[in-house]
Amino acid sequence: MFAPNIESLRTHKLPDWFRDAKLGIFIHWGLYSVPAFAKPTWELGAAPEGEDWNINNPYAEWYQNGMRLGEGPTYEHHIKTYGKDFPYENFVDMWKAEKWNPNDWATLFKKAGARYVVPVTKHHDGYCLWDSKYTDFNSVKSGPKRDLMKELAEAVRAQDMRLGMYYSAILDWQYSKTGIGKGWDMYWVENRTYAYADYAYNQYMELIDNFKPEILWNDIGYPEKGMSDLPMLMAYYYNNVPEGIVNDRFSGFWQDYTIREYQLGESDFTNVWENNRGMGLSFGYNAQEDERHFMTKHKLISLLLDTVANNGNLLINVGPCADGTIQEEQTSRLLAMGEWLDVHGDGIYATRPYSRRHEKVENGADLYFTQKGEQIFAFLDNLPAGDSCVTIKGFGAAAEKARAMDVKKPLAFTANGSDLVVTLNVGEDAYPVGIRL
């Protein structure tokens, strides 16, 4: 049993299920999916010097904040499309989720190769996607008139995937009315009250009791007035969810793993981390995005490989449309990743990083390694189309036993002294090629 103090919490160990999972699905779906607007600008962490992130935020789920700023693309879009007297809360009556089938989602995520799913339960707009007794501003009392989290939790677990839950603790725009713009620090908004801290604590306890999520995925930080509650919250969580874990966004109090979001944050080869981002520039569905803004199928698979080889998990986001469907640009990429994992998953799932992480080899190709026990896997990526000859240093002794993970790939292996020479032919924009060494 864990006691409600930091000394006890520090004895918590990251469970193997998370290290083994490697791939999760993030889901941003809410009222913001109705206007579905943001100007596609930059990845987080890549805004040009002098540009204001909040004014030109590419995250569609930040729509309500953009409305409040009185300037910028989102504000101008809202005035033009809905009028200046149209409050954000009016989107509740427009959100029906009429085509949503949670089992279809869960089936898709399973086919994509995901081992866990992390839906947004409450984003910064304060709208809750479960039947919370602490607010009527939720999807059961209004909008879809369904307990979206309950239905999704059942569907995800029926597919034998783990369930995490995102919760926006420090920001809730039902409790604060000023837009976060130039000069505004999101850690210092009007909801810095004991009343709001109690609200966030009570809702977290409600999520734990109702759903037993295996991840508490907090965003940005925790209410300053409620920091003294965190020892009790986390001890209660660990004692009630034995394989539960928490991320690193509880204002530095405690964490089981760290996060990198787009280009903000660092990978950590010595500790387990999670790489989270959308397939485009937004998490919530953004009708302004098209093929130009989405990473290719190849780049998505490469991102998974690079993350896993560097001791991380990939939490790739899906932003469904308001009606509950998922656009083809997203589904096709998920299915391509799943097909690749069907062949190469043994070198991804339940692996650990090898002492050699990433190397550049002949023709500008990339070489990655993973390992599982005594089995070492090598992956060649970004090979030029046509015939290639690649040297993997130090593995000459593996020439006789080396095998392609894809039995349909004709690879030849020869020893050159202490090195292994791989001869292969790949097509245009070929996905990474896996090898058992």
C-alpha positions as CSV (number, residue, x, y, z in Angstrom):
1,M,0.0,0.0,0.0
2,F,1.2,3.5,-0.8
3,A,1.0,6.2,1.8
4,P,0.0,9.8,0.9
5,N,3.6,11.2,1.0
6,I,6.3,11.7,-1.6
7,E,8.7,9.2,0.0
8,S,6.1,6.4,-0.4
9,L,5.2,7.5,-4.0
10,R,8.9,7.4,-5.0
11,T,8.8,3.6,-4.4
12,H,6.3,3.2,-7.3
13,K,7.8,1.3,-10.2
14,L,6.8,1.8,-13.8
15,P,5.0,-1.5,-14.8
16,D,6.3,-3.5,-17.7
17,W,3.0,-3.2,-19.6
18,F,3.8,0.4,-20.5
19,R,7.4,-0.3,-21.6
20,D,6.1,-3.2,-23.7
21,A,3.2,-1.4,-25.3
22,K,5.2,1.0,-27.5
23,L,2.1,2.4,-29.3
24,G,-0.9,4.3,-27.9
25,I,-3.8,6.3,-29.5
26,F,-4.6,9.8,-28.2
27,I,-8.1,11.0,-28.9
28,H,-9.1,14.7,-28.9
29,W,-12.9,14.9,-29.5
30,G,-15.2,17.5,-28.0
31,L,-17.2,20.7,-28.6
32,Y,-14.2,22.1,-30.5
33,S,-14.8,19.4,-33.1
34,V,-17.9,21.3,-34.2
35,P,-16.2,24.5,-35.5
36,A,-13.1,22.4,-36.3
37,F,-11.0,25.4,-37.1
38,A,-7.4,26.6,-36.5
39,K,-4.9,28.1,-38.9
40,P,-2.3,25.5,-39.8
41,T,0.9,27.3,-38.7
42,W,3.7,25.4,-37.1
43,E,4.5,22.4,-34.9
44,L,4.7,23.1,-31.2
45,G,8.2,24.2,-30.5
46,A,8.9,25.4,-34.0
47,A,7.2,28.8,-34.2
48,P,9.5,31.3,-35.9
49,E,11.1,33.9,-33.6
50,G,8.8,36.8,-33.1
51,E,5.6,34.9,-33.9
52,D,3.0,34.6,-31.2
53,W,1.9,31.0,-30.5
54,N,-1.4,31.7,-28.8
55,I,-2.6,34.1,-31.4
56,N,-1.8,31.7,-34.2
57,N,-2.3,28.4,-32.4
58,P,-2.7,25.5,-34.8
59,Y,-4.5,23.4,-32.2
60,A,-8.3,23.3,-33.1
61,E,-9.1,22.3,-29.5
62,W,-7.9,25.8,-28.4
63,Y,-10.8,27.3,-30.3
64,Q,-12.5,28.9,-27.3
65,N,-9.3,30.6,-26.3
66,G,-8.9,32.0,-29.8
67,M,-12.5,33.4,-29.7
68,R,-11.6,35.4,-26.5
69,L,-8.4,37.1,-27.8
70,G,-10.2,39.7,-29.9
71,E,-7.7,39.2,-32.7
72,G,-6.1,36.4,-34.8
73,P,-7.3,33.8,-37.3
74,T,-9.7,32.0,-34.9
75,Y,-11.3,35.1,-33.7
76,E,-11.8,36.4,-37.2
77,H,-13.2,33.1,-38.4
78,H,-15.7,32.9,-35.5
79,I,-17.0,36.5,-36.1
80,K,-17.4,35.8,-39.8
81,T,-18.9,32.3,-39.5
82,Y,-21.0,32.5,-36.3
83,G,-21.2,36.2,-35.3
84,K,-19.8,38.1,-32.4
85,D,-22.8,37.2,-30.1
86,F,-22.4,33.5,-30.6
87,P,-20.9,32.0,-27.4
88,Y,-18.7,28.9,-27.4
89,E,-21.3,27.1,-25.3
90,N,-23.8,27.2,-28.2
91,F,-21.7,24.4,-29.8
92,V,-23.2,22.1,-27.3
93,D,-26.5,22.0,-29.1
94,M,-24.7,21.4,-32.4
95,W,-22.7,18.4,-31.2
96,K,-24.7,15.2,-31.8
97,A,-22.1,12.5,-32.4
98,E,-24.8,10.9,-34.5
99,K,-22.5,8.5,-36.4
100,W,-20.3,7.5,-33.5
101,N,-19.8,3.8,-32.9
102,P,-17.2,3.2,-30.1
103,N,-16.6,-0.4,-31.3
104,D,-15.6,0.8,-34.7
105,W,-13.0,3.1,-33.1
106,A,-11.6,0.4,-30.9
107,T,-11.4,-2.0,-33.9
108,L,-9.5,0.6,-35.9
109,F,-7.1,1.3,-33.0
110,K,-6.5,-2.4,-32.6
111,K,-5.8,-2.8,-36.3
112,A,-3.3,0.1,-36.1
113,G,-1.3,-1.9,-33.5
114,A,-2.1,0.2,-30.5
115,R,-1.8,-1.3,-27.1
116,Y,-3.4,1.5,-25.1
117,V,-5.8,4.4,-25.7
118,V,-6.0,7.8,-24.0
119,P,-9.1,9.8,-24.7
120,V,-9.6,13.4,-23.6
121,T,-12.2,13.4,-20.7
122,K,-12.2,17.1,-20.2
123,H,-10.2,19.6,-22.3
124,H,-9.5,23.2,-21.4
125,D,-13.0,24.2,-22.4
126,G,-14.3,22.4,-19.3
127,Y,-16.8,20.2,-21.2
128,C,-16.8,16.7,-19.6
129,L,-17.3,13.6,-21.7
130,W,-18.6,11.4,-18.8
131,D,-21.6,11.7,-16.4
132,S,-19.8,13.8,-13.8
133,K,-21.8,14.6,-10.7
134,Y,-19.8,17.8,-10.2
135,T,-21.1,19.6,-13.3
136,D,-24.0,19.5,-15.7
137,F,-21.7,20.7,-18.5
138,N,-21.2,17.2,-19.8
139,S,-22.1,14.9,-22.7
140,V,-24.8,13.1,-20.8
141,K,-26.8,16.2,-19.7
142,S,-26.3,17.9,-23.1
143,G,-24.9,17.5,-26.6
144,P,-24.6,13.8,-27.6
145,K,-26.6,12.8,-24.4
146,R,-24.3,9.8,-24.0
147,D,-21.7,8.8,-21.5
148,L,-18.9,8.8,-24.1
149,M,-16.2,7.7,-21.7
150,K,-18.1,4.8,-20.4
151,E,-19.0,3.5,-23.9
152,L,-15.4,4.0,-25.1
153,A,-13.9,2.4,-22.1
154,E,-15.9,-0.7,-22.6
155,A,-15.1,-0.9,-26.3
156,V,-11.3,-0.4,-25.7
157,R,-11.1,-3.0,-23.0
158,A,-13.1,-5.4,-25.1
159,Q,-10.3,-5.2,-27.6
160,D,-7.8,-6.0,-24.9
161,M,-6.2,-2.6,-24.9
162,R,-5.3,-0.5,-21.8
163,L,-7.2,2.6,-21.0
164,G,-5.7,5.9,-20.0
165,M,-7.5,9.2,-19.5
166,Y,-6.5,12.8,-20.3
167,Y,-7.7,15.5,-17.9
168,S,-7.0,19.2,-18.1
169,A,-6.5,20.1,-14.4
170,I,-4.9,23.5,-14.4
171,L,-7.0,25.1,-17.2
172,D,-10.8,25.2,-17.3
173,W,-12.3,28.0,-19.3
174,Q,-15.6,27.7,-17.5
175,Y,-13.8,29.0,-14.4
176,S,-11.6,31.6,-16.1
177,K,-12.8,34.1,-18.7
178,T,-9.7,35.9,-19.9
179,G,-8.0,34.6,-23.1
180,I,-4.4,33.3,-22.8
181,G,-2.6,35.5,-25.3
182,K,0.4,37.8,-25.4
183,G,2.0,38.1,-22.0
184,W,-0.5,35.7,-20.4
185,D,1.0,32.8,-18.5
186,M,-1.4,29.8,-18.6
187,Y,-0.2,28.9,-15.1
188,W,-1.7,32.1,-13.7
189,V,-5.3,32.4,-14.8
190,E,-8.4,33.4,-12.8
191,N,-9.3,29.8,-11.7
192,R,-6.4,29.9,-9.1
193,T,-8.9,29.3,-6.3
194,Y,-9.4,26.6,-3.6
195,A,-12.9,26.0,-5.0
196,Y,-11.5,25.1,-8.5
197,A,-8.7,23.0,-7.0
198,D,-11.3,21.0,-5.1
199,Y,-13.3,20.6,-8.3
200,A,-10.3,19.2,-10.2
201,Y,-9.5,16.9,-7.3
202,N,-13.0,15.6,-7.0
203,Q,-13.3,14.9,-10.8
204,Y,-10.0,13.0,-10.8
205,M,-11.2,10.9,-7.9
206,E,-14.4,10.3,-9.9
207,L,-12.5,9.2,-12.9
208,I,-10.4,6.8,-10.8
209,D,-13.5,5.3,-9.1
210,N,-15.6,5.1,-12.3
211,F,-13.1,3.9,-14.8
212,K,-9.9,2.7,-13.1
213,P,-7.7,4.2,-15.9
214,E,-4.2,2.8,-16.2
215,I,-2.8,6.2,-17.1
216,L,-3.6,9.6,-15.5
217,W,-2.6,11.9,-18.4
218,N,-2.6,15.3,-16.9
219,D,-2.1,18.4,-19.1
220,I,0.2,21.4,-18.5
221,G,0.1,21.4,-14.7
222,Y,-2.0,21.0,-11.6
223,P,-3.9,23.8,-9.7
224,E,-1.5,25.6,-7.4
225,K,-4.0,25.8,-4.6
226,G,-4.4,22.0,-4.8
227,M,-0.8,20.9,-4.8
228,S,-1.1,19.6,-1.2
229,D,-3.9,17.2,-2.4
230,L,-1.6,15.4,-4.8
231,P,0.0,13.0,-2.3
232,M,-3.5,11.7,-1.3
233,L,-4.7,11.7,-5.0
234,M,-1.7,9.6,-6.2
235,A,-1.6,7.2,-3.3
236,Y,-5.4,6.6,-3.7
237,Y,-4.8,6.0,-7.4
238,Y,-1.9,3.6,-7.1
239,N,-3.7,1.7,-4.3
240,N,-6.9,1.3,-6.4
241,V,-5.2,0.8,-9.9
242,P,-2.2,-1.4,-9.2
243,E,-0.8,-1.0,-12.7
244,G,-1.6,2.6,-13.0
245,I,0.9,5.3,-14.0
246,V,1.0,9.1,-14.1
247,N,2.8,11.5,-16.6
248,D,5.1,14.4,-15.8
249,R,2.5,17.2,-16.0
250,F,1.6,17.4,-12.4
251,S,3.6,20.6,-11.8
252,G,6.8,18.7,-11.0
253,F,5.3,16.8,-8.0
254,W,5.8,13.3,-9.2
255,Q,5.9,11.3,-12.5
256,D,6.3,7.8,-13.8
257,Y,7.5,8.9,-17.2
258,T,8.2,12.0,-19.2
259,I,6.6,13.5,-22.4
260,R,7.7,15.2,-25.6
261,E,5.0,17.0,-27.5
262,Y,5.8,17.7,-31.2
263,Q,9.2,19.5,-30.9
264,L,8.8,20.6,-27.3
265,G,10.6,18.4,-24.8
266,E,13.4,15.9,-25.1
267,S,13.7,12.2,-25.7
268,D,15.4,10.4,-22.8
269,F,17.4,7.3,-23.7
270,T,18.0,6.5,-20.0
271,N,14.4,6.8,-18.9
272,V,11.0,5.8,-20.4
273,W,9.3,8.7,-22.2
274,E,6.3,9.2,-24.5
275,N,6.3,11.0,-27.8
276,N,2.8,12.6,-28.4
277,R,1.6,14.5,-31.4
278,G,-1.1,14.7,-34.1
279,M,-0.7,13.3,-37.6
280,G,-1.1,16.9,-38.7
281,L,-0.5,20.1,-36.8
282,S,-3.6,19.9,-34.6
283,F,-4.9,17.4,-32.0
284,G,-8.6,18.2,-32.4
285,Y,-10.1,17.8,-35.9
286,N,-9.2,20.8,-38.1
287,A,-11.1,21.1,-41.3
288,Q,-8.4,23.5,-42.6
289,E,-5.9,20.7,-42.7
290,D,-5.4,18.5,-45.8
291,E,-2.8,16.1,-47.2
292,R,-0.2,18.9,-47.2
293,H,-0.3,19.1,-43.4
294,F,-0.2,15.4,-42.5
295,M,2.9,13.4,-42.2
296,T,3.2,10.6,-44.8
297,K,2.5,7.0,-43.9
298,H,6.3,6.4,-44.2
299,K,7.1,9.2,-41.8
300,L,4.6,8.0,-39.2
301,I,6.1,4.5,-39.2
302,S,9.6,6.1,-39.1
303,L,8.5,8.2,-36.1
304,L,7.3,5.0,-34.3
305,L,10.6,3.3,-35.0
306,D,12.8,6.2,-34.0
307,T,10.8,6.6,-30.8
308,V,11.0,3.0,-29.8
309,A,14.7,2.7,-30.6
310,N,15.2,5.6,-28.2
311,N,13.4,4.0,-25.3
312,G,10.0,5.8,-25.9
313,N,6.4,5.1,-26.6
314,L,4.5,6.8,-29.4
315,L,1.1,8.3,-28.5
316,I,-0.3,9.3,-31.9
317,N,-3.4,11.4,-31.9
318,V,-6.7,10.9,-33.7
319,G,-9.0,13.9,-34.0
320,P,-12.5,12.6,-35.0
321,C,-15.1,14.7,-36.7
322,A,-18.0,16.0,-34.6
323,D,-20.3,13.3,-35.9
324,G,-17.9,10.6,-34.6
325,T,-16.3,9.6,-37.9
326,I,-12.6,9.6,-38.5
327,Q,-11.3,11.2,-41.7
328,E,-9.6,9.0,-44.3
329,E,-6.3,10.9,-44.0
330,Q,-6.1,9.6,-40.4
331,T,-7.5,6.1,-40.8
332,S,-5.3,5.2,-43.8
333,R,-2.2,6.1,-41.9
334,L,-3.2,4.1,-38.9
335,L,-3.9,1.1,-41.0
336,A,-0.6,1.4,-42.8
337,M,1.2,1.5,-39.5
338,G,-0.8,-1.6,-38.4
339,E,0.1,-3.6,-41.5
340,W,3.8,-2.8,-41.0
341,L,3.6,-3.8,-37.3
342,D,1.9,-7.1,-38.3
343,V,5.2,-8.0,-39.9
344,H,7.7,-6.1,-37.8
345,G,6.0,-6.0,-34.4
346,D,8.3,-8.6,-32.9
347,G,11.1,-6.1,-33.2
348,I,8.9,-3.3,-31.6
349,Y,6.7,-4.6,-28.9
350,A,8.3,-5.6,-25.6
351,T,11.7,-4.7,-26.8
352,R,14.3,-2.6,-25.0
353,P,16.8,-0.1,-26.5
354,Y,20.1,-1.5,-27.7
355,S,23.4,0.1,-26.8
356,R,23.5,1.5,-30.4
357,R,20.5,3.7,-31.2
358,H,20.7,5.4,-34.5
359,E,23.4,5.5,-37.1
360,K,23.8,6.9,-40.6
361,V,24.9,4.3,-43.2
362,E,25.5,4.1,-46.9
363,N,23.4,6.1,-49.3
364,G,22.2,8.3,-46.4
365,A,20.0,5.6,-45.0
366,D,19.2,5.3,-41.3
367,L,20.0,2.3,-39.1
368,Y,18.1,1.6,-35.9
369,F,18.4,-1.2,-33.3
370,T,16.1,-2.8,-30.7
371,Q,16.5,-5.9,-28.6
372,K,14.4,-8.5,-26.8
373,G,16.5,-10.7,-24.6
374,E,19.4,-12.1,-26.6
375,Q,17.6,-11.3,-29.9
376,I,18.8,-8.1,-31.6
377,F,16.8,-6.4,-34.4
378,A,18.1,-3.9,-37.0
379,F,16.0,-1.6,-39.1
380,L,17.0,0.1,-42.2
381,D,15.0,3.2,-43.2
382,N,15.1,5.9,-45.8
383,L,16.9,3.7,-48.3
384,P,17.0,5.0,-51.9
385,A,14.9,3.2,-54.4
386,G,16.6,0.4,-56.2
387,D,19.6,-1.8,-55.2
388,S,21.5,-1.0,-52.0
389,C,24.4,-2.4,-50.2
390,V,24.5,-1.5,-46.5
391,T,27.2,-2.3,-43.9
392,I,26.2,-3.0,-40.3
393,K,29.4,-2.7,-38.3
394,G,30.3,-5.4,-35.8
395,F,27.7,-8.0,-36.9
396,G,29.8,-10.1,-39.3
397,A,29.2,-13.2,-37.2
398,A,25.5,-12.9,-37.8
399,A,25.8,-13.4,-41.6
400,E,24.6,-17.0,-41.6
401,K,21.7,-16.6,-39.1
402,A,20.4,-13.1,-40.1
403,R,16.9,-13.1,-41.6
404,A,14.6,-10.5,-43.0
405,M,11.5,-9.9,-40.8
406,D,9.4,-9.7,-43.9
407,V,9.8,-13.1,-45.6
408,K,8.7,-11.5,-48.9
409,K,11.8,-9.2,-48.8
410,P,14.8,-10.8,-50.7
411,L,17.8,-9.8,-48.6
412,A,21.3,-11.2,-48.9
413,F,23.7,-11.3,-46.0
414,T,27.5,-11.6,-46.2
415,A,30.3,-11.1,-43.8
416,N,33.1,-8.6,-44.5
417,G,35.5,-9.2,-41.7
418,S,33.8,-8.2,-38.5
419,D,31.0,-6.4,-40.4
420,L,27.7,-7.5,-41.9
421,V,26.9,-6.5,-45.5
422,V,23.2,-6.4,-46.4
423,T,22.2,-6.4,-50.1
424,L,18.6,-5.5,-50.9
425,N,16.3,-3.8,-53.4
426,V,13.5,-1.5,-52.3
427,G,10.8,0.5,-54.1
428,E,10.0,4.2,-53.9
429,D,9.5,5.5,-50.4
430,A,9.8,2.0,-48.9
431,Y,8.9,1.6,-45.3
432,P,11.6,0.5,-42.8
433,V,13.1,-2.9,-43.4
434,G,13.5,-5.1,-40.4
435,I,16.3,-7.7,-39.8
436,R,16.7,-10.4,-37.1
437,L,20.4,-10.5,-36.3
